[in-house]
């Protein structure tokens, strides 16, 4: 491997990079030293030791890289943190329709961010003669501490980034470079005594300010969690079927939030308050077709329909009983289990009439437990 090109940057280089990032469509850009987020590594280790990452075993991999960017790439001298605003509207909780997290309604941001980051990185490599590496949140990089160090915002009590200019609605990407560009002033915490984000959480996912137990978080449960969702969380989920914006939306700093400029992040047809009846009927091909270009595809059809059936069970809409019954024989145990729960919630008589027959041929213990517990 050729030796990395270590170079000293200039104020002009910083401004040229900033201009390039803004030209790429980013809404904010800042500079941080790779070792500026090392302190966050101890919090990460405590988080993992407490098991608060749940099913996200990938967080246990390459922990040293996550905890210390200098271990990820020792030659890096600067992290260029770029942010893209996805601000928009938050849906009302109409019980007959599903609610999707705001970031998930448009184009998959991973591909979008990578394209913009590469546009900036090509400039740093080609014009400024420094080596670069591009990262999004699929890489072992602790983005929010780096964004704080780069002056783009601070991690609020809900552990998410809060910006004085854009509120809670920023997507992050990073360019590591061997070019020494110095660092911007780190942002200071401005949460004060406010605790709205902690108080609004439907599942009490924050054991303390600035701490998250992902195992209780609706975003984790609806996207990352691979198994059956515990009964204690189902009613609090209401009709949130992919992610949750509650702790973000309630932040008072959102009074400064702006609408997204990037048109590819605007909601696609069918992602704003979609009808639960349509979503519950999706098979694998239908799911892929409908959500192929969005982040929703990440959950997979079975988890997604599992979430939809929980929303149906919370809806009180008896017109959905027929479609719930159709899912009792679904190929996925995740779907069958939540169809059982939804049927019990909507029509106890119908539940009782099919229970014995369904139990007779059910092989999955999780689904059997639903029939037995609900009875």
Buried (B, 14 or more C-beta within 10 A) or exposed (E): EEEBBBBEBBEEBBEBBBEBBBEBBBBBBBBBBBEBBBEBBEBBBEBBEEEBBBBBEEBEEEBEBBBBBBBBBEBBBBBBBBBBBBBBEBBEBEBBBBBBBBBBBBBBBBEBBBEBBBBBBEBBBEEBEBBBBBBBBEBBBBBBBBBBBBBBBBBBBBBBBBBEBBBBBBBBBBBBBBBBBBBBEBBEEEBEEBEBBBEBBBBEBBEEBBBBBBBBBBBBBBBBBEBBBEEEBBEBBBBBBBBBBBBBBBBBBBEEBBEBBBEBBBBBEBBBBBBBBBBBBBEEEEBEEBBEEBBBBBBBBBBBBBBBBBBBBBBEBEEBBEBBBEBBEBEBBBBBBBBBBBBBBBBEEBBEEBBEEBBEEBEBEBBBBBBEEBE
